[in-house]
């Protein structure tokens, strides 16, 4: 493994990021804890923006996230720490199923964790 390459490249590029996000939203929409956050959402748009966000976050220099500010998107959704943690569990399980290395998986989850304060606004459990 070449750790000098961006996580995006080590992960497998656009196709693998797309697969991760598609599988993730499939799981989320069947998760009782998370699905209500997406009932009114345009899921095609959500997936598109999430793929761009993850690609940029993982170091793809050719992708620029152009969606709304994370705080603006999430501030009225009352997302809890428990829901954010469940989000990360789904990502972890899917990435493990995709045979992402342990180090790359930890890096991915670290990137996601850095955004908790822009996504979680509810203090409820």
Secondary structure, DSSP 8 states (H G I E B T S, - for coil): --TTS-HHHHHTHHHHHHHHHHHHHHHHTT-TTTGGGSTTS-HHHHHHHHHHHHHHHTT-TT----S--HHHHHTTS---HHHHHHHHHHHHHHHHHTT--HHHHHHHHHHHHTTHHHH------
